[in-house]
Amino acid sequence: MIIQGRALVVGNDVDTDAIIPARYLVTADPAELGRHCLEGLDPGFPGRIRPGDILVAGENFGCGSSREHAVLALRGAGVACVVAKSFARIFFRNAVNLGFPALECPGLGGIAEESPIAVDLGTGVLRDLGCGREFRAAPLPHFILEILDAGGLVPWARRRGYGGEKGHGA
Amino acid sequence: MTLAEAIIARHAGRPVAAGEFVEVPVDFVLANDITAPLAIRAFRELGAKRVFDPVRVALVLDHFTPCKDVRSAEQCRVVREFARAQGIPHLFEEGRGGIEHVLLPERGLVLPGEIVVGGDSHTCTYGALGAFATGMGSTDIGYAMATGRTWLRVPRTIRVELVGTLPRWVTGKDLILHLLGMVGTSGANWCAFEFGGEVGALPLDDRLTVANMAVEAGATAGLFPPDEKVLAYLRGRAAREYEPVYPEPNADYAEVIEVDLGALRPLVARPHSPANVVPVDELGEVPVDQVVIGSCTNGRWRDLLLAAEVLRGREVHPGVRCIVIPGSQELHLRAVREGLAEAFLAAGAVLSTPTCGPCLGGHMGVLAAGERCVSTTNRNFRGRMGHPEGEVYLANPAVAAASAVLGRIASPEEL
């Protein structure tokens, strides 16, 4: 699958309080959270996000709290994918568990704001269509790919036979 | 095997090595009023009907409680109803609870050698007791509540060899800030810290502070081998039988760092990163508007004692609001019985019921634009405590209390 969109560039150490400030954690509705997406970084940020945008980040994206609301906010705002030099562990788990594309490209750099980007989720190749440069994402382990392929942890578990009519452990 | 590897191996039923992905049973699962509602949603989406074991789940309503508004009350209601329907006895609310990572060790619910997963990044606190404990998002927690299992990438281990003893006014907070200054906010991503060497001299409350902030370096866990101090603490307190696990002598460490506790000084982390660390006496003149003493990082007995020692018989500076928050009901009551409460109140501080409130800009001490706070909490990210133009400096409880008296960030030595 290839995702094409406009780059929104942010820096290093974008923490989950920046992605979605705690005062909004009184809901788990992605649309509502999305209206405040990255407001902690810049109050004007939510207004600049257009559906289909690709967030391009530096090191340690999503550090800090475990709030899965950070992924929901990005998704709710219409962000199609996040590519970063590196992700903080919990954010990365959350993205995988919700089937949200998050690609780690250690060599990432020099992408201009609003540059058109194409990300091939299958091959992990990111192309800056503005300048033609290519970046390659670190390959994901089989186990993670399996969860992503299912669309997240819940569908992955159900695919493996968990749940069903009576539920597990009932 | 390192301590992290040894605990995971015991749960996996086979030896493991750093970097491997494993699926393991968990011993205990927790979530709070922010993360539990989403975890419950994931639990239901899974088609689960019953939690894997009701006595191995804790739901702690601590972040926005006592409920700050209608919507936070609605979230608490969802969690409360779930706990009742599932027969989960460990539902903790105000009056009988506290801040999750202060409360659960106190109740003996998280134990050496166990794997604990929590819907809160500071779940790593329990590493101080020798548990492999780590924070996760709500979907992971919903899955763990349903199945009693989780997936882990076995972390590489950074060994921290401690020598010496802490000088006066220097605490575990300064040790972890010192480490953060060395490795940075992502220096331990997907790694575990394992503390060893002369650990015995470090009080348990200080170890809990150190393990608590391991995640600020990106660490999956921060582990201490459980010594006699830990086992004594758990005697008569442990809710289950447990079997401590220790690192093997030939363990393979990614890195070894030595820290001389005796050479540490009181430190502060400047805005807006916990790794932006400087000794308090090199900071210069930094006036403050608010002081917060509490949280899952520094809301324990030794923290309260240090703060009381500084504040007793003194007055909070007229330009400062000082908020003291014991981490649990038990500690709050003890602070009343042993005279700490009076010392705080007489000094002009506020004494709050346990809550995470101000740490994450929830309530009970939110900052306005341009305001500055020195806080014993764990994060000073931009906007963490309220307005994005507010500033948070992180420090130990003695420095925070001294700053409350002097109206500027200061060492207790200055009093």
Interface residues (C-beta under 8 A of the other chain):
Chain A: D13 D15 D17 A18 P21 A22 R23 L25 V26 T27 A28 G40 L41 P43 E59 N60 C63 G64 S65 S66 R67 E68 H69 V71 S86 A88 R89 I90 R93 N94 N97 L98 P141 F143 I144 G152 L153 V154 A157 R158 Y162 G163 G164 E165 K166 G167 H168 G169 A170
Chain B: F21 I34 T35 P37 L38 R41 A42 E45 L46 G47 A48 K49 R50 V51 F52 H63 F64 D69 R71 S72 E74 Q75 G118 G119 D120 S121 T123 G135 M136 G137 S138 T139 D140 G142 Y143 A146 T147 W151 T185 S186 N189 W190 G218 T220 S273 L360 G361 G362 R379 F381 R382 G383 R384 P388
